[in-house]
Amino acid sequence: MKTTITAMALCLGIINVSAQQLKEAEIPAKVKSAFAKKYPGSKVKEWEKEGADFEAEFDLNKVESSAVFGSDGTFIQQEQEIKVTELPKKALDFCSTSFVGFKLSEATKITAADGKVTYETEMVQQDNRELEAIFDEQGNFIKKSEPSKHDREKD
């Protein structure tokens, strides 16, 4: 249970923390080594610092992905973009009935180091307000952000 709460707090924290882009030289050797070992042959497009952790953005099997590592090189989680239709049905149903007026625009599958899976969704309204919601592996709703104005930029 403690691990579940920690993983959920980390996922929700990532939603609310603004990342700081870093140069390769600013990444600890242990983090770069851990990335290379976990994802051999993958090339990091961009490094970011999220709190005390480091996030590597890269393509995994031609899918936009990222991996988060602690400063000591400990793997924390992997995030991988998925089609919104790949979300659990329960999450899709919840979004369509609970967030009326918002359209699902992106979905991410988050796999923690212990294998626990959560899903993050991004939804947008016509007036460009955006909100994010987190679901567990079965599609049960966990938490949402408050709707906010956002300039939609393609990552």
Residue pairs with C-beta under 8 A, 6 or more apart in sequence:
3 112
3 114
3 116
4 116
7 77
7 112
7 114
7 116
7 118
8 118
8 134
8 142
8 143
10 68
10 76
10 77
10 112
11 77
11 110
11 118
11 120
11 134
12 134
12 142
12 143
13 51
14 50
14 68
15 120
15 132
15 134
15 145
16 145
17 50
17 51
19 48
19 49
19 50
19 55
20 48
20 49
20 50
21 46
21 47
21 48
22 47
22 48
22 49
22 54
23 47
24 32
24 44
24 47
26 47
27 47
27 54
28 54
28 71
28 72
28 73
30 71
30 72
30 73
31 54
31 69
31 70
31 71
31 73
33 73
34 69
34 73
34 74
34 75
35 42
35 44
35 56
35 67
35 69
38 67
38 75
39 58
39 60
39 67
42 58
42 59
42 60
43 58
44 56
44 57
44 58
45 57
45 58
45 59
46 56
46 57
47 54
47 55
47 56
47 57
48 54
48 55
48 57
49 55
50 68
52 70
52 71
53 68
53 69
53 70
53 71
53 76
54 68
54 69
54 70
54 71
55 66
55 67
55 68
55 69
56 66
56 67
56 69
57 64
57 65
57 66
58 65
58 66
58 67
59 65
60 80
63 80
63 81
64 80
64 81
64 155
65 78
65 79
65 80
65 81
66 78
66 79
67 75
67 77
67 78
67 79
68 75
68 76
68 77
68 78
68 79
69 75
69 76
70 76
74 113
75 113
76 112
76 113
77 110
77 111
77 112
77 113
78 110
78 111
79 108
79 109
79 110
79 111
79 120
80 108
80 109
80 111
81 106
81 107
81 108
82 107
82 108
82 109
82 119
83 107
84 92
84 104
84 105
84 106
84 107
84 121
85 92
86 107
86 109
87 95
87 104
87 107
87 119
87 121
87 135
87 139
88 119
88 135
88 137
88 138
88 139
89 139
90 135
90 138
90 139
90 140
91 119
91 121
91 135
91 139
91 140
91 141
92 104
92 139
93 139
94 133
94 135
94 139
94 141
95 102
95 104
95 121
95 123
95 133
98 141
99 123
99 131
99 133
99 144
101 125
101 126
102 123
102 124
102 125
102 129
102 131
102 147
103 123
103 124
103 125
104 121
104 122
104 123
105 122
105 123
105 124
105 130
106 121
106 122
107 119
107 120
107 121
107 122
108 119
108 120
108 121
109 117
109 119
110 117
110 118
110 119
110 120
111 117
112 118
116 137
117 136
117 137
118 134
118 135
118 136
118 137
118 142
119 134
119 135
119 136
119 137
119 139
120 132
120 133
120 134
121 132
121 133
121 134
121 135
122 130
122 131
122 132
123 130
123 131
123 132
123 133
124 130
124 150
124 152
125 147
128 149
128 150
128 151
128 152
129 147
129 148
129 149
129 150
130 147
130 148
130 149
130 150
130 152
131 144
131 145
131 146
131 147
131 148
132 144
132 145
133 141
133 142
133 143
133 144
133 145
134 141
134 142
134 143
134 144
135 141
135 142
136 142
